[in-house]
Amino acid sequence: MGKLRSSIAPTTSPDTGAFPTRLVRSTGPSAPSCDKCKVVAVQRPFVDPTDKATTVHIWAMGIVAVIGGQFYGWNESFSVGFAPFFLAFVMMGAAYIIYVACVSEVGGKVPGGSYGLARAVLGFYPGFLLSSLELLEYTSFASVSVLYVTEFATTFFNWNEDYQPILWLLFYAVFIFILESRGKYVWWFMLVFVVLCLAPTVLFVCGSLSYVNFQANAILVDDATNETTWATGDISSAFFGILPSTTVGFAGVESLTVVTGFVKDPAVAVPKGTVAAVWTLFVSNIALILVLASLPPGLATTSTDEYFLDRGLSLGLGMSSGLSEWLMMPAQMGMAFGFFIPYARLTQAMADSNLLPSCLRLKGQPNTGRAMIVASGFGYLICLVSFYSPKFKQTLQNISILAGTICYAGQTLGFVMLRTTYKIDTAGYTSPYGLVGAYYVWVVFLCLFVSIAGGFQGDSCIAVASTFGFVVVLTLYYVLGCQKSQTVSKEEYTSIFKFSVMKFNKSRSKKQKKRSSAATSHLSRASIATAARLVLPKKPTKVGPAILHCR
């Protein structure tokens, strides 16, 4: 994005060079060990103030990147009844709200957002693994959107499906070109886009209100017995089976924590914008659920609609099915558009840490243009695999969710460690949910992980096998390729050393307390023994036993 892009890509200053530092074990505090890890000076290029994002822009980007997932697919979960899906949605929505609060607090404590947190608090290998999985999550979500839009276009216009790879290339090229313009133009475009993305929800909800009847339509009716029920199935089908569908309205909103480099006052604007975005998404999704469940002829029919927006927009506003389907296209395109900036930023940050192959020539770039092209190329490859493997395509979103759950758990662990092990005061936003909220996040996302990895989605375990294979490949690459050549910035090293000192001091304090407690206990026993020798007679007398006997 012209001047804006320069703020996203931290570069190594050629004047300052690199400072080789051998991190060795010692009896005192030290940073996390890494063979010959270099500390490099990272220079942040100047960004024109008019090109920087504000809280409103961050909020808009969060909506644009995610809300498209609310407009299709999840209504199939109504087949098990309103109650199971609604309760699962509320549980998942609360988990995302709390999780976003946790990572937003971290942003005020550790420079570099979630990427800086992972490396500084969890360690170099966990940091590399979580960053790579996060990159997989964002590029996969973008690929899902690209595939959906191009497939819709070829179907609507009756084009040959073999043209889809060309349409993918065109899609990526157009949005990369837009994002490489100046920041102030990108943010105006983002604000216009967010209005287009929110329009389907507003029109659907407002237009359908006169047709809602919750008591009559939000229940399942057995055609054979005419009995009604709010829930069917068991824990496998009515909980684990539908749990992934509750994430489509939130997954990816955490990507906003990566884009701190081009924001005015990021410690304040990013948390505010991210929290506002996740609450907006929660309200929007719950409104869609309640209204759709209340529309005639009932859940048995609405759960089978391919485009459920057609029903409400047709009843309320008289729109044709074609028009209502095109109305949701900006939101579908926005799902890809909104992830381009985060995955480009993350790719550039990893490259500047020597965590990506040098042949990509990404390190030290003055902007993230090349990083965006490389990451988009990876997304294009995912599209190709999906195009030639329908089974992989069907499970692509579950692969993204699995990668996301691992990242969520790791980042929440970082939040817990900053609250317990390091106890660092935040410079900005503070999560009101505390450690209890973090533990709740772990439980919910563990259930989400099990719902996919446990075989409840009927995907022949393709999602978990693909994710596991990706982790294995990443681990081998890290050990053989970049473990010894990776670098850290001065800011990262400062955080790492600070946390190491705090951890060492805490460990030493515990040892001193144990020694003090042991010494006190030994002294107490010695004092009691001494007092007993002074008070009790050394030799038994006739009077003593008599007195004792009387007592």
C-alpha positions in Angstrom: 0.0 0.0 0.0 2.6 2.6 -1.0 3.6 4.5 2.1 1.3 2.4 4.3 3.0 -0.8 3.2 6.3 0.4 4.4 5.0 0.5 7.9 3.8 -3.0 7.8 7.2 -4.4 6.8 9.9 -4.1 9.5 13.3 -3.9 7.8 16.9 -4.4 8.9 18.8 -1.2 8.7 21.9 -1.5 6.6 23.7 1.0 8.8 23.1 -0.7 12.1 23.8 -4.2 10.8 23.4 -7.3 12.9 24.9 -8.1 16.3 25.8 -11.8 16.7 24.9 -13.0 20.1 25.6 -16.5 21.5 22.8 -17.4 23.9 24.3 -19.8 26.4 23.2 -21.4 29.6 24.3 -19.9 32.8 23.5 -19.9 36.5 21.8 -16.5 36.1 18.9 -15.4 34.0 19.1 -15.7 30.2 17.0 -15.4 27.1 15.5 -18.6 25.6 18.4 -20.7 24.2 19.0 -20.7 20.4 22.2 -21.7 18.7 24.0 -18.5 17.5 20.9 -16.4 17.3 21.6 -13.0 16.0 20.0 -9.8 17.4 19.3 -7.4 14.6 18.3 -3.8 14.5 14.9 -3.4 12.9 14.1 0.0 11.4 10.5 1.1 11.1 10.2 3.3 8.0 8.3 6.6 8.2 4.6 6.4 7.5 2.6 9.5 6.6 0.0 10.1 9.4 -2.7 10.3 6.8 -1.9 6.7 5.8 -2.3 5.2 9.3 -5.4 3.3 10.4 -7.6 4.3 13.3 -9.9 2.3 15.6 -12.8 2.6 13.1 -10.6 1.2 10.3 -9.5 -1.7 12.4 -13.1 -2.4 13.3 -14.1 -2.2 9.6 -11.3 -4.6 8.5 -12.5 -7.1 11.2 -16.0 -7.1 9.9 -15.0 -7.3 6.2 -12.7 -10.3 6.9 -15.2 -12.4 8.7 -18.9 -11.5 8.2 -19.2 -13.3 4.9 -19.1 -16.6 6.8 -22.4 -15.6 8.4 -24.3 -15.7 5.1 -24.2 -19.4 4.1 -23.8 -22.9 5.3 -24.5 -22.8 9.0 -28.3 -23.1 8.6 -27.8 -26.8 7.9 -27.2 -27.2 11.7 -30.9 -26.3 12.3 -31.6 -29.9 11.2 -30.9 -31.0 14.8 -33.2 -28.4 16.3 -33.0 -24.8 17.3 -31.9 -25.4 20.9 -28.7 -27.3 20.3 -27.4 -25.0 17.6 -28.3 -21.8 19.5 -26.7 -23.0 22.8 -23.6 -24.1 20.9 -23.4 -20.7 19.1 -23.7 -18.8 22.4 -21.0 -20.9 23.9 -18.7 -20.4 20.9 -19.5 -16.7 20.6 -18.6 -16.2 24.3 -15.3 -18.0 23.7 -14.3 -15.8 20.8 -15.3 -12.6 22.8 -13.1 -13.7 25.7 -10.3 -14.9 23.5 -10.2 -11.6 21.6 -10.1 -9.8 25.0 -7.1 -11.9 26.0 -5.0 -11.3 22.9 -6.0 -7.6 22.9 -4.5 -7.3 26.4 -1.3 -9.1 25.3 -0.9 -6.4 22.6 -0.3 -3.8 25.2 2.4 -5.9 27.0 4.5 -7.5 24.2 5.6 -5.6 21.1 4.7 -7.3 17.8 1.3 -8.5 18.7 0.6 -12.3 18.7 3.8 -13.0 16.7 5.9 -11.2 19.3 4.0 -12.9 22.1 4.7 -16.4 20.7 8.4 -15.9 20.3 9.1 -13.9 23.5 6.9 -15.8 25.9 6.4 -19.3 24.6 9.8 -19.8 22.9 11.3 -19.9 19.4 10.0 -23.2 18.2 6.4 -22.7 19.5 6.6 -19.2 18.1 7.6 -20.5 14.7 4.9 -23.2 14.8 2.1 -21.0 15.9 3.0 -18.3 13.4 3.1 -20.9 10.6 -0.3 -22.3 11.6 -1.7 -18.8 11.8 -0.4 -18.2 8.3 -2.1 -21.4 7.2 -5.3 -20.3 8.8 -5.5 -16.9 7.1 -4.4 -18.1 3.7 -6.9 -21.0 3.9 -9.8 -18.8 4.9 -8.9 -16.5 2.0 -8.7 -19.5 -0.4 -12.2 -20.7 0.8 -13.5 -17.2 -0.2 -11.8 -17.2 -3.5 -13.1 -20.6 -4.4 -16.6 -19.7 -3.4 -16.7 -16.5 -5.4 -15.3 -17.9 -8.6 -17.4 -21.0 -8.4 -20.5 -18.8 -7.9 -19.5 -16.7 -10.9 -18.9 -19.6 -13.2 -22.2 -21.2 -12.2 -24.2 -18.0 -12.5 -22.8 -17.1 -16.0 -22.7 -20.8 -17.2 -18.9 -20.5 -17.8 -16.7 -23.5 -18.1 -15.4 -24.5 -14.7 -11.9 -24.9 -16.2 -11.8 -21.1 -16.3 -11.7 -21.0 -12.5 -7.9 -21.0 -12.1 -7.8 -17.9 -14.3 -10.4 -16.2 -12.2 -8.4 -17.0 -9.0 -5.4 -15.3 -10.5 -7.5 -12.3 -11.5 -9.0 -12.1 -8.1 -5.7 -12.2 -6.3 -4.1 -9.7 -8.7 -6.9 -7.1 -8.4 -6.9 -7.1 -4.6 -3.1 -7.0 -4.3 -3.1 -4.0 -6.6 -5.8 -2.2 -4.5 -3.9 -2.9 -1.3 -0.6 -1.6 -2.7 -2.1 1.9 -3.1 -1.7 4.6 -0.4 -3.1 3.8 3.0 -5.7 6.6 3.1 -7.3 5.3 -0.1 -7.2 1.7 1.2 -9.0 2.7 4.4 -11.7 4.7 2.5 -12.2 1.6 0.3 -12.4 -0.5 3.5 -15.1 1.8 5.0 -17.2 1.6 1.8 -16.7 -2.2 1.7 -17.9 -2.7 5.3 -21.2 -0.9 4.5 -21.7 -3.3 1.6 -20.8 -6.3 3.8 -23.3 -5.3 6.6 -26.1 -4.5 4.1 -27.4 -8.1 3.7 -27.8 -8.5 7.5 -29.6 -5.2 7.9 -31.9 -5.8 5.0 -32.6 -9.4 5.9 -33.4 -8.7 9.6 -35.4 -5.5 9.0 -37.2 -6.8 6.0 -38.2 -10.1 7.7 -39.5 -8.8 11.0 -43.1 -8.6 10.0 -43.0 -12.4 9.0 -41.4 -13.8 12.1 -43.2 -16.3 14.4 -40.7 -17.9 16.7 -43.0 -20.2 18.6 -44.6 -21.6 15.4 -41.5 -21.9 13.2 -38.5 -22.4 15.5 -39.5 -26.0 16.3 -39.1 -29.3 14.4 -42.2 -31.2 13.5 -42.3 -34.9 12.9 -44.4 -35.4 9.8 -45.4 -39.0 10.8 -46.5 -38.3 14.4 -47.0 -34.5 14.2 -45.0 -34.2 17.4 -42.8 -31.1 17.9 -39.4 -30.8 19.5 -36.7 -28.3 20.1 -33.8 -30.7 19.8 -32.9 -34.1 18.2 -29.9 -36.4 18.1 -27.3 -37.1 20.7 -24.0 -35.4 21.8 -22.3 -36.6 18.7 -24.7 -35.1 16.2 -26.3 -32.3 18.2 -23.0 -30.9 19.7 -19.7 -32.1 18.2 -21.3 -32.6 14.8 -22.4 -28.9 14.6 -19.8 -27.2 16.6 -17.5 -26.1 13.6 -20.5 -24.4 12.0 -20.7 -22.0 15.0 -17.3 -20.6 14.2 -18.0 -19.2 10.7 -19.2 -15.9 12.1 -16.0 -15.3 14.2 -13.0 -17.2 12.9 -10.2 -15.0 11.8 -11.2 -11.8 13.7 -8.0 -12.3 15.8 -5.9 -11.5 12.7 -6.3 -7.8 13.6 -3.8 -8.3 16.4 -1.1 -8.9 13.7 -1.5 -5.6 11.9 0.0 -3.2 14.5 2.7 -1.6 12.3 0.5 0.9 10.4 -2.0 2.0 13.1 -2.1 5.2 15.0 -1.5 4.4 18.7 -1.8 0.6 18.2 -1.8 -0.2 21.9 -5.2 1.6 22.1 -6.7 1.4 18.6 -6.1 -2.3 17.8 -7.7 -3.6 21.0 -10.6 -1.2 20.8 -11.2 -2.0 17.1 -10.8 -5.8 17.6 -13.2 -5.9 20.6 -15.8 -3.7 18.8 -15.5 -6.0 15.7 -16.1 -9.3 17.6 -19.1 -7.8 19.5 -20.6 -6.5 16.2 -20.1 -9.9 14.6 -21.8 -11.6 17.7 -24.8 -9.3 17.5 -25.1 -9.6 13.7 -24.9 -13.4 13.8 -27.4 -13.9 16.7 -29.9 -11.6 14.9 -29.6 -13.7 11.7 -30.1 -16.9 13.8 -33.2 -15.7 15.6 -34.9 -14.2 12.5 -34.1 -17.1 10.2 -35.4 -19.6 12.8 -38.7 -17.6 13.0 -39.5 -17.5 9.3 -42.0 -19.8 7.7 -42.4 -22.6 6.8 -40.1 -23.7 9.6 -36.7 -25.2 10.4 -37.2 -28.4 8.4 -37.2 -26.3 5.3 -34.9 -23.4 6.2 -32.2 -25.9 7.2 -32.0 -27.1 3.6 -31.8 -23.7 1.9 -28.5 -23.2 -0.1 -28.8 -19.4 0.2 -31.0 -18.7 3.3 -30.9 -15.0 2.7 -33.2 -15.6 -0.3 -36.1 -16.5 2.0 -36.1 -13.3 4.1 -35.2 -10.9 1.3 -37.9 -12.4 -0.9 -40.6 -12.2 1.8 -39.7 -8.8 3.1 -38.4 -6.9 0.1 -39.6 -8.9 -2.9 -36.0 -9.5 -4.1 -35.3 -12.2 -6.6 -33.1 -15.1 -5.6 -30.4 -13.9 -8.1 -30.3 -10.4 -6.7 -30.1 -11.6 -3.1 -27.3 -13.9 -3.9 -25.3 -11.1 -5.6 -26.0 -9.0 -2.6 -23.8 -11.2 -0.5 -20.9 -11.3 -2.9 -19.1 -8.2 -1.5 -19.0 -9.9 1.9 -17.6 -13.1 0.3 -14.9 -11.2 -1.5 -14.2 -9.2 1.6 -13.4 -12.5 3.5 -10.3 -12.8 1.2 -9.6 -9.1 1.0 -9.6 -8.7 4.8 -7.0 -11.5 5.3 -4.5 -10.2 2.7 -3.1 -7.6 5.0 -2.6 -9.8 8.1 -1.1 -12.7 6.2 1.3 -10.4 4.3 2.3 -8.7 7.6 2.9 -12.1 9.2 4.8 -13.4 6.2 7.1 -10.4 6.2 7.7 -10.6 10.0 8.7 -14.3 9.7 11.0 -13.5 6.7 12.7 -10.7 8.7 13.4 -13.3 11.4 15.0 -15.6 8.9 12.2 -18.2 9.3 11.4 -18.4 5.6 13.6 -19.7 2.8 16.0 -17.1 1.6 15.2 -18.0 -2.0 11.9 -16.1 -1.6 14.0 -12.9 -1.2 11.6 -11.4 1.3 13.9 -10.3 4.1 14.4 -6.6 4.5 11.7 -5.6 2.0 10.6 -1.9 2.3 7.0 -3.0 2.1 4.9 -6.2 2.2 4.1 -6.2 -1.5 6.4 -9.2 -2.3 5.3 -10.9 0.9 1.6 -10.5 -0.1 2.4 -12.0 -3.5 4.2 -15.0 -2.0 1.5 -15.7 0.6 -1.2 -15.3 -2.1 0.8 -17.8 -4.2 0.5 -20.3 -1.4 -3.2 -19.6 -1.3 -3.4 -20.1 -5.0 -1.7 -23.5 -4.5 -4.4 -24.4 -1.9 -7.1 -23.5 -4.5 -5.4 -25.8 -7.1 -5.3 -28.7 -4.7 -9.0 -28.0 -3.8 -9.9 -27.8 -7.5 -8.5 -31.3 -8.3 -9.4 -32.9 -4.9 -13.1 -32.4 -4.0 -12.6 -34.2 -0.7 -9.8 -31.8 0.3 -12.0 -28.8 -0.8 -14.9 -30.0 1.4 -12.6 -30.2 4.4 -10.5 -27.0 3.7 -12.5 -24.9 6.2 -12.0 -27.5 8.9 -8.3 -27.5 8.3 -8.3 -23.8 8.8 -10.3 -24.2 12.0 -7.9 -26.9 13.3 -4.9 -24.7 12.7 -6.8 -21.8 14.4 -7.6 -23.8 17.5 -4.0 -24.6 18.1 -3.1 -20.9 17.7 -5.9 -19.9 20.0 -4.7 -22.3 22.7 -1.1 -21.2 22.4 -1.9 -17.4 22.4 -4.2 -17.9 25.4 -1.4 -19.7 27.2 0.8 -16.7 26.6 -1.9 -14.5 28.2 -2.1 -16.8 31.2 1.7 -16.7 31.6 1.8 -12.9 31.4 -0.9 -12.9 34.2 0.8 -15.5 36.4 4.4 -16.3 35.7 5.5 -12.7 34.7 2.7 -10.5 36.1 3.3 -7.6 33.8 1.1 -4.5 34.1 -0.6 -3.8 30.8 -0.1 -0.4 29.1 -3.5 -0.4 27.6 -6.5 -2.7 27.4 -7.1 -5.1 30.2 -9.3 -8.2 29.7 -12.3 -8.1 32.1 -12.6 -11.9 32.1 -9.3 -12.7 33.7 -7.9 -16.2 34.1 -11.3 -17.8 34.5 -12.2 -16.6 31.0 -8.9 -18.0 29.6 -9.6 -21.4 31.1 -13.1 -21.2 29.6 -11.5 -20.5 26.2 -9.3 -23.6 26.5 -12.3 -25.8 27.3 -14.4 -24.6 24.4 -11.6 -24.7 21.8 -10.6 -28.2 23.0 -14.2 -29.3 22.3 -13.9 -27.6 18.9 -10.6 -29.5 18.2 -12.2 -32.8 19.2 -15.3 -32.1 17.0 -13.0 -32.2 13.9 -10.1 -34.4 15.0 -12.5 -36.9 16.6 -14.1 -37.8 13.3 -17.5 -36.1 13.9 -17.5 -34.3 10.6 -17.4 -37.4 8.4 -14.3 -36.3 6.5 -12.4 -39.5 6.8 -10.0 -37.6 9.1 -8.6 -35.6 6.1 -8.5 -32.4 8.1 -6.6 -33.7 11.1 -4.2 -35.7 8.9 -3.5 -32.7 6.7 -2.9 -30.5 9.8 -0.7 -33.1 11.4 1.3 -33.5 8.2 1.7 -29.7 8.0 3.1 -29.6 11.6 5.5 -32.5 10.8 6.8 -30.7 7.7 7.2 -27.4 9.6 9.1 -29.2 12.4 11.5 -30.8 10.1 12.0 -27.5 8.2 12.6 -25.7 11.5 15.2 -28.2 12.8 17.0 -28.6 9.5 16.5 -25.3 7.9 16.1 -22.2 10.1 16.7 -23.1 13.7 20.3 -22.0 13.7 19.9 -19.1 11.2 16.9 -17.3 12.8 17.3 -13.8 14.2 15.5 -11.7 16.7 15.0 -7.9 16.7 16.3 -5.7 19.5 12.7 -5.2 20.7 12.1 -9.0 20.8 15.4 -9.7 22.6 14.6 -7.0 25.2 11.3 -8.7 25.9 12.8 -12.2 25.9 15.6 -11.1 28.3 13.1 -9.3 30.5 10.8 -12.4 30.8 13.8 -14.6 31.4 15.0 -12.4 34.3 11.5 -12.4 35.8 11.2 -16.1 35.5 14.6 -16.6 37.0 13.8 -14.3 39.9 10.5 -16.1 40.5 12.2 -19.5 40.5 14.9 -18.2 42.9 12.3 -16.7 45.2 10.5 -20.0 45.4 13.8 -21.8 46.3 14.6 -19.2 48.9 11.2 -19.6 50.4 11.6 -23.4 50.6 15.1 -23.0 52.2 13.7 -20.4 54.6 10.8 -22.6 55.4 13.1 -25.6 55.9 15.4 -23.6 58.1 12.5 -22.3 60.2 11.1 -25.8 60.6 14.5 -27.1 61.7 15.0 -24.2 64.1 11.6 -24.7 65.6 12.3 -28.4 66.2 15.6 -27.6 67.8 14.0 -24.9 70.0 11.3 -27.3 71.2 13.9 -30.0 72.0 16.0 -27.4 73.9 13.0 -26.2 75.9 12.0 -29.7 76.7 15.5 -30.5 78.1 15.4 -27.3 80.3 11.9 -27.9 81.6 11.8 -31.7 82.1 14.1 -33.2 84.7 17.1 -35.1 83.4 16.6 -38.1 85.7 13.3 -39.6 86.7 12.3 -39.0 90.4 9.7 -40.6 92.6 7.6 -37.5 92.7 7.5 -37.0 88.9 5.8 -40.3 88.1 3.4 -39.9 91.0 2.4 -36.5 89.8 2.0 -37.8 86.2 0.1 -40.7 87.5 -2.3 -38.4 89.4 -2.9 -36.4 86.2 
